[in-house]
Amino acid sequence: MTSSHAAGQSGPDPTDSAKAWLRLAVVALIGTVGGVGMWSVVVALPAIQADFGVDRAAATLPYTLAMLGFGGGGILMGRLADRFGIAIPLAIGTVAMGVGYVAVGYSGSIWQVAVIHGALIGFGCSATFGPLMADVSHWFARRRGIAVSIAAASNYIAGTFWPTVIQHFIGTVGWRTTHIGIGIVLLVVMPPLTLALRGRVESHHAAAAAAAHRQASLPFSSGTLQTVLCIAGICCCVAMAMPQVHIVAYCGDLGYGVARGAEMLSLMLACGIVSRLISGMVADRIGGLRTLLIGSLLQGTVLFLYLWFNGLTSLYVISALFGLFQGGIVPSYAIIVREYFPPSQAGTRVGLVLFATLVGMAFGGWLSGAIFDLTGSYRAAFINGLAWNLTNASIVAFLLLRARRRPAVAHGV
């Protein structure tokens, strides 16, 4: 077990303790509340579009900039967490989101809404995902995989909780008042939860030495390994984006209606919660790299099924399977980072990999649409997703094979 201690304190090792599990519960709650920044813009899109009288492309700008702010913010927030602990970036993120939501309620143009989503809401929300996973990883050794996965699952829980609530209030009080209300809720609820996470664990040299020992089993420098993981993250998420971004439109094209597609997306996200929890337990037994490879292979299998089955019932089943198989992929990267890099770099390096996965989702969503425009069918887009997925699986398999063939030599840090 990793030897750790709370900053400025002596006594029993806090990792995997009752205090660690209580902290994880607070983290899950923060991720669920703060995760609104990832999902509100999708729900409010039709109302914002109608209010400003813009086309669909312009109406999606807030989502695009929110994702860019989320990705870039994750790197900066992760670096802050590495240096000062998670409470500081969470406090900054809370203020940014709270002010951002209130400002959106008073915005006068779609461009103002878009810029605010990128610079404040998306940026602030980033503190409630990657940095939280990195922080939790310090508090667990034997159960690190399941702990990180629970922290990651809170984002999917937010995706199942917030859209219904937001849609209800948009329908009753309007999108502007709803956004102002969200900002107030965040500024009231988040600070007390953030205060509960002020403590931090300072890892002893044993944790860094263990990471160096594992990294020595790979024929790469730390920078090269980081780059390889980022490339793998882009590849798997280009593939992942095909069903997640286009399942609603796909169902509409097949004549089933967009409502059925929305139901499939919700089912996919709900199953993704289960997937993240199961993958965490698996990672505790076999490690992050093996868990990532299993998830990648299973994701590719379901993408292949999409090519051959397009009946309504079949699509519900396949979408549920896709959620069950892909949900654990992204948390696996955070676990891998903790296995192969020093604990003091966890926040920054997790942020870099998660940024790469967001780039993959954004590029994959656009690329699938472009392929559809060229071919008039999603079949070629599914094949394209399979090709990217195969690349990801090949990269992960290569890392595993090299780690097994090359004898590890412990390094000092």
C-alpha positions as CSV (number, residue, x, y, z in Angstrom):
1,M,0.0,0.0,0.0
2,T,1.1,3.5,-0.7
3,S,2.3,5.3,2.4
4,S,0.7,8.7,2.8
5,H,-0.3,11.2,5.5
6,A,-2.5,14.2,5.7
7,A,-0.7,17.5,5.2
8,G,0.5,18.9,8.5
9,Q,-0.8,15.9,10.5
10,S,0.6,12.8,11.9
11,G,-1.2,9.5,12.7
12,P,-2.7,6.6,10.8
13,D,-2.5,6.4,7.1
14,P,-5.7,8.1,5.8
15,T,-5.7,6.2,2.5
16,D,-8.7,3.8,2.0
17,S,-10.0,4.9,5.5
18,A,-13.5,6.0,6.6
19,K,-12.4,9.6,6.1
20,A,-11.4,8.8,2.5
21,W,-14.7,7.3,1.7
22,L,-16.6,10.2,3.3
23,R,-14.5,12.6,1.2
24,L,-15.4,10.5,-1.9
25,A,-19.1,11.0,-1.0
26,V,-18.6,14.8,-0.9
27,V,-16.6,14.6,-4.2
28,A,-19.5,12.7,-5.9
29,L,-22.0,15.3,-4.7
30,I,-19.8,18.1,-6.0
31,G,-19.4,16.4,-9.3
32,T,-23.2,16.0,-9.6
33,V,-24.0,19.6,-8.7
34,G,-21.1,21.2,-10.6
35,G,-21.6,18.9,-13.6
36,V,-24.5,21.1,-14.6
37,G,-22.0,23.1,-16.6
38,M,-21.6,20.2,-19.0
39,W,-25.3,19.6,-19.7
40,S,-27.3,22.8,-19.3
41,V,-26.3,24.3,-22.6
42,V,-27.6,21.3,-24.6
43,V,-31.0,21.5,-22.9
44,A,-31.3,25.3,-23.3
45,L,-30.2,25.3,-27.0
46,P,-33.7,25.4,-28.6
47,A,-34.9,28.2,-26.3
48,I,-31.8,30.3,-26.8
49,Q,-32.0,29.8,-30.6
50,A,-35.6,30.9,-30.7
51,D,-35.0,34.0,-28.5
52,F,-32.1,35.3,-30.5
53,G,-33.5,34.2,-33.9
54,V,-30.2,32.5,-35.1
55,D,-29.6,29.4,-37.1
56,R,-28.7,26.0,-35.6
57,A,-25.0,26.4,-36.3
58,A,-24.8,29.7,-34.4
59,A,-26.9,28.3,-31.6
60,T,-24.3,25.5,-31.0
61,L,-21.5,28.0,-30.4
62,P,-22.1,28.1,-26.7
63,Y,-21.7,24.3,-26.5
64,T,-18.5,24.4,-28.6
65,L,-16.9,27.1,-26.5
66,A,-18.0,25.5,-23.3
67,M,-16.2,22.3,-24.3
68,L,-13.1,24.2,-25.2
69,G,-13.2,26.0,-21.9
70,F,-13.8,22.7,-20.1
71,G,-10.8,21.1,-21.8
72,G,-8.4,23.9,-21.4
73,G,-9.6,24.7,-17.9
74,G,-9.0,21.1,-16.8
75,I,-5.3,21.5,-17.4
76,L,-5.0,24.8,-15.5
77,M,-7.2,23.6,-12.7
78,G,-5.2,20.3,-12.5
79,R,-2.0,22.3,-12.1
80,L,-3.5,24.4,-9.3
81,A,-4.7,21.2,-7.6
82,D,-1.3,19.7,-7.8
83,R,0.2,22.8,-6.1
84,F,-2.4,23.9,-3.7
85,G,-4.9,21.1,-3.3
86,I,-8.4,20.7,-4.8
87,A,-10.2,23.4,-2.7
88,I,-8.6,26.3,-4.5
89,P,-9.5,25.3,-8.0
90,L,-13.0,24.3,-6.8
91,A,-13.5,27.7,-5.3
92,I,-12.4,29.4,-8.5
93,G,-14.6,27.2,-10.5
94,T,-17.6,27.8,-8.3
95,V,-17.3,31.6,-8.6
96,A,-16.7,31.3,-12.4
97,M,-19.8,29.2,-12.9
98,G,-22.0,31.1,-10.6
99,V,-21.1,34.5,-12.1
100,G,-21.3,32.9,-15.6
101,Y,-24.8,31.6,-15.2
102,V,-26.1,34.9,-13.9
103,A,-24.4,36.8,-16.7
104,V,-25.9,34.4,-19.3
105,G,-29.3,35.4,-17.9
106,Y,-28.6,39.0,-18.7
107,S,-26.8,38.5,-22.1
108,G,-27.9,40.4,-25.1
109,S,-26.6,38.3,-28.0
110,I,-25.7,34.7,-28.9
111,W,-22.0,35.7,-29.0
112,Q,-22.2,36.9,-25.4
113,V,-23.8,33.6,-24.4
114,A,-21.1,31.7,-26.2
115,V,-18.1,33.6,-24.8
116,I,-19.5,33.3,-21.2
117,H,-20.0,29.6,-21.6
118,G,-16.4,29.2,-22.7
119,A,-14.6,31.6,-20.4
120,L,-16.7,31.1,-17.2
121,I,-19.1,28.1,-17.3
122,G,-17.0,25.6,-19.2
123,F,-13.8,26.7,-17.5
124,G,-15.3,26.6,-14.0
125,C,-17.0,23.3,-14.6
126,S,-13.6,21.7,-15.4
127,A,-12.6,21.8,-11.8
128,T,-15.5,19.3,-11.0
129,F,-14.2,16.5,-13.2
130,G,-10.5,15.8,-13.9
131,P,-9.0,17.6,-10.8
132,L,-11.5,15.8,-8.6
133,M,-10.5,12.4,-10.0
134,A,-6.9,13.2,-9.5
135,D,-7.5,14.4,-5.9
136,V,-9.5,11.2,-5.0
137,S,-6.7,9.1,-6.4
138,H,-4.4,10.3,-3.6
139,W,-6.8,9.1,-0.9
140,F,-7.0,5.5,-2.1
141,A,-4.5,2.8,-2.8
142,R,-6.2,-0.6,-2.6
143,R,-9.5,0.8,-3.9
144,R,-8.2,3.6,-6.2
145,G,-9.9,2.3,-9.3
146,I,-13.4,2.2,-7.9
147,A,-12.9,5.5,-6.1
148,V,-11.8,7.3,-9.3
149,S,-14.6,5.7,-11.2
150,I,-17.2,6.9,-8.7
151,A,-15.8,10.4,-9.0
152,A,-16.0,10.2,-12.8
153,A,-19.6,8.7,-12.6
154,S,-20.9,11.8,-10.9
155,N,-20.6,13.6,-14.2
156,Y,-23.0,11.1,-15.8
157,I,-25.3,11.3,-12.8
158,A,-25.4,15.1,-13.5
159,G,-26.3,14.2,-17.1
160,T,-29.3,12.2,-15.9
161,F,-30.5,14.6,-13.2
162,W,-30.0,18.2,-14.5
163,P,-31.6,18.1,-18.0
164,T,-35.0,17.2,-16.7
165,V,-34.8,19.9,-14.0
166,I,-33.6,22.5,-16.4
167,Q,-36.2,21.7,-19.0
168,H,-38.9,22.0,-16.4
169,F,-37.8,25.5,-15.3
170,I,-37.2,26.7,-18.9
171,G,-40.8,25.7,-19.6
172,T,-42.2,27.5,-16.6
173,V,-40.0,30.6,-16.0
174,G,-37.9,30.9,-19.2
175,W,-34.3,30.2,-20.0
176,R,-32.9,33.4,-18.6
177,T,-34.4,33.1,-15.2
178,T,-33.4,29.4,-15.1
179,H,-29.8,30.3,-15.8
180,I,-29.8,33.0,-13.1
181,G,-31.3,30.4,-10.7
182,I,-28.6,27.9,-11.5
183,G,-25.9,30.4,-10.7
184,I,-27.5,31.2,-7.4
185,V,-27.8,27.5,-6.5
186,L,-24.1,26.9,-7.3
187,L,-23.0,29.9,-5.2
188,V,-25.0,28.7,-2.2
189,V,-24.4,24.9,-2.4
190,M,-20.9,24.5,-3.6
191,P,-18.8,26.6,-1.1
192,P,-19.7,24.5,2.0
193,L,-18.9,21.3,0.0
194,T,-15.6,22.8,-1.1
195,L,-14.6,23.6,2.4
196,A,-15.1,19.9,3.3
197,L,-12.2,19.1,0.9
198,R,-9.6,21.5,2.3
199,G,-7.4,18.7,3.6
200,R,-5.0,16.9,1.3
201,V,-2.8,13.9,1.3
202,E,1.0,14.3,0.9
203,S,2.4,11.1,-0.7
204,H,5.7,9.7,0.6
205,H,8.4,8.8,-1.8
206,A,7.1,5.2,-2.0
207,A,4.2,6.4,-4.3
208,A,6.6,8.2,-6.7
209,A,9.0,5.3,-6.6
210,A,6.3,2.8,-7.5
211,A,5.2,5.0,-10.4
212,A,8.8,5.3,-11.6
213,H,9.2,1.5,-11.4
214,R,6.2,1.0,-13.6
215,Q,7.2,3.6,-16.1
216,A,10.6,2.0,-16.3
217,S,8.8,-1.1,-17.7
218,L,8.0,1.0,-20.8
219,P,10.5,2.1,-23.4
220,F,9.4,5.7,-23.3
221,S,10.2,8.9,-21.5
222,S,7.5,10.4,-19.4
223,G,6.8,13.0,-22.1
224,T,6.5,10.4,-24.8
225,L,4.2,8.3,-22.6
226,Q,2.0,11.3,-22.0
227,T,1.8,12.0,-25.7
228,V,1.0,8.4,-26.5
229,L,-1.8,8.4,-23.9
230,C,-3.2,11.6,-25.4
231,I,-3.2,10.1,-28.9
232,A,-5.0,7.1,-27.6
233,G,-7.5,9.3,-25.9
234,I,-8.2,11.2,-29.1
235,C,-8.7,7.9,-31.1
236,C,-11.1,6.2,-28.6
237,C,-13.2,9.4,-28.3
238,V,-13.5,10.0,-32.1
239,A,-15.0,6.5,-32.1
240,M,-17.1,7.2,-29.1
241,A,-18.5,10.4,-30.5
242,M,-20.3,8.6,-33.4
243,P,-23.2,7.1,-31.3
244,Q,-23.2,9.8,-28.6
245,V,-23.4,12.8,-30.9
246,H,-25.4,11.3,-33.7
247,I,-27.8,8.7,-32.3
248,V,-30.7,11.2,-32.1
249,A,-30.2,12.3,-35.7
250,Y,-29.7,8.7,-36.8
251,C,-33.0,7.6,-35.3
252,G,-34.7,10.6,-37.1
253,D,-33.2,9.5,-40.4
254,L,-34.5,5.9,-39.8
255,G,-38.0,7.2,-39.3
256,Y,-38.2,6.4,-35.6
257,G,-38.2,10.1,-34.5
258,V,-35.8,12.2,-32.5
259,A,-37.6,11.4,-29.3
260,R,-36.6,7.8,-29.5
261,G,-33.1,8.8,-30.2
262,A,-33.1,11.1,-27.1
263,E,-34.3,8.1,-25.0
264,M,-31.5,6.0,-26.4
265,L,-29.0,8.7,-25.4
266,S,-30.4,8.8,-21.9
267,L,-30.2,5.0,-21.7
268,M,-26.6,5.2,-22.9
269,L,-25.6,7.6,-20.2
270,A,-27.4,5.7,-17.5
271,C,-25.6,2.5,-18.4
272,G,-22.4,4.5,-18.5
273,I,-22.7,5.1,-14.8
274,V,-22.8,1.3,-14.2
275,S,-19.9,0.9,-16.6
276,R,-17.7,3.4,-14.7
277,L,-18.3,1.6,-11.4
278,I,-17.7,-1.8,-12.8
279,S,-14.5,-0.7,-14.7
280,G,-13.2,0.8,-11.5
281,M,-13.5,-2.5,-9.6
282,V,-11.9,-4.3,-12.6
283,A,-9.0,-1.8,-12.6
284,D,-8.3,-2.5,-8.9
285,R,-7.7,-6.1,-9.9
286,I,-5.9,-5.9,-13.3
287,G,-4.7,-2.3,-13.6
288,G,-5.6,0.7,-15.8
289,L,-4.0,-0.4,-19.0
290,R,-5.7,-3.8,-19.2
291,T,-9.0,-2.2,-18.2
292,L,-8.7,0.4,-21.0
293,L,-7.9,-2.3,-23.5
294,I,-11.0,-4.4,-22.5
295,G,-13.2,-1.3,-22.8
296,S,-11.7,-0.4,-26.2
297,L,-12.3,-3.8,-27.6
298,L,-15.9,-4.0,-26.2
299,Q,-16.6,-0.5,-27.6
300,G,-15.4,-1.6,-31.0
301,T,-17.6,-4.7,-30.8
302,V,-20.7,-2.6,-30.3
303,L,-19.8,-0.2,-33.1
304,F,-19.6,-3.2,-35.3
305,L,-23.1,-4.2,-34.2
306,Y,-24.5,-0.8,-35.2
307,L,-23.5,-1.7,-38.8
308,W,-25.7,-4.8,-38.9
309,F,-28.8,-4.0,-36.7
310,N,-30.9,-0.9,-37.1
311,G,-34.4,-2.0,-35.8
312,L,-35.9,0.1,-33.1
313,T,-35.6,-2.6,-30.4
314,S,-32.1,-3.5,-31.6
315,L,-30.9,0.1,-31.3
316,Y,-32.2,0.4,-27.8
317,V,-30.3,-2.8,-26.8
318,I,-27.1,-1.8,-28.7
319,S,-27.2,1.7,-27.2
320,A,-27.5,0.2,-23.7
321,L,-24.5,-2.1,-24.5
322,F,-22.5,0.9,-25.8
323,G,-23.0,2.7,-22.6
324,L,-22.1,-0.3,-20.5
325,F,-18.9,-0.8,-22.5
326,Q,-17.6,2.7,-23.1
327,G,-18.4,4.4,-19.8
328,G,-15.2,3.1,-18.1
329,I,-12.8,4.2,-20.8
330,V,-12.2,7.8,-19.8
331,P,-11.7,7.0,-16.0
332,S,-9.1,4.4,-17.0
333,Y,-6.8,7.1,-18.3
334,A,-6.9,8.8,-14.9
335,I,-6.0,5.5,-13.3
336,I,-3.1,4.9,-15.7
337,V,-1.7,8.3,-15.0
338,R,-1.6,7.5,-11.3
339,E,0.1,4.2,-12.0
340,Y,2.8,5.6,-14.2
341,F,3.4,9.2,-13.1
342,P,4.4,10.8,-9.8
343,P,1.5,11.7,-7.5
344,S,2.6,15.4,-7.6
345,Q,1.9,15.6,-11.3
346,A,-1.5,13.8,-11.2
347,G,-3.8,16.8,-11.7
348,T,-1.9,18.3,-14.6
349,R,-1.3,15.0,-16.5
350,V,-4.9,13.9,-16.0
351,G,-6.1,17.3,-17.3
352,L,-3.9,16.8,-20.4
353,V,-5.3,13.4,-21.2
354,L,-8.9,14.5,-20.6
355,F,-8.3,17.5,-22.9
356,A,-7.2,15.1,-25.6
357,T,-10.4,13.0,-25.1
358,L,-12.5,16.2,-25.5
359,V,-10.7,17.0,-28.7
360,G,-11.5,13.5,-29.9
361,M,-15.2,13.9,-29.0
362,A,-15.4,17.3,-30.8
363,F,-13.5,16.2,-33.9
364,G,-15.3,12.8,-34.0
365,G,-18.7,14.5,-33.8
366,W,-17.9,16.8,-36.7
367,L,-16.2,14.1,-38.7
368,S,-19.1,11.8,-38.5
369,G,-21.4,14.6,-39.7
370,A,-19.1,15.4,-42.5
371,I,-18.9,11.7,-43.6
372,F,-22.7,11.6,-43.5
373,D,-22.9,14.8,-45.7
374,L,-20.6,13.1,-48.2
375,T,-22.2,9.7,-48.3
376,G,-25.8,10.3,-47.3
377,S,-25.6,7.5,-44.8
378,Y,-24.2,6.9,-41.3
379,R,-22.8,3.5,-42.3
380,A,-19.5,4.9,-43.5
381,A,-19.3,7.0,-40.3
382,F,-19.7,3.8,-38.2
383,I,-16.9,2.2,-40.2
384,N,-14.7,5.3,-39.6
385,G,-15.4,5.0,-35.9
386,L,-14.3,1.4,-36.0
387,A,-11.0,2.4,-37.6
388,W,-10.2,4.9,-34.9
389,N,-11.2,2.4,-32.2
390,L,-8.9,-0.2,-33.7
391,T,-6.1,2.4,-33.6
392,N,-6.8,3.0,-29.9
393,A,-6.8,-0.7,-29.1
394,S,-3.6,-1.2,-31.0
395,I,-1.8,1.6,-29.0
396,V,-3.0,0.2,-25.7
397,A,-2.0,-3.4,-26.7
398,F,1.4,-2.1,-27.7
399,L,2.0,-0.5,-24.3
400,L,1.0,-3.6,-22.5
401,L,3.2,-5.9,-24.7
402,R,6.2,-3.6,-24.2
403,A,5.6,-3.4,-20.5
404,R,5.6,-7.2,-20.3
405,R,8.7,-7.8,-22.4
406,R,10.9,-5.0,-20.9
407,P,12.1,-5.8,-17.4
408,A,11.3,-3.0,-14.9
409,V,14.1,-1.2,-13.1
410,A,13.2,1.0,-10.1
411,H,14.1,4.6,-10.4
412,G,14.5,7.3,-7.8
413,V,12.4,10.4,-8.2
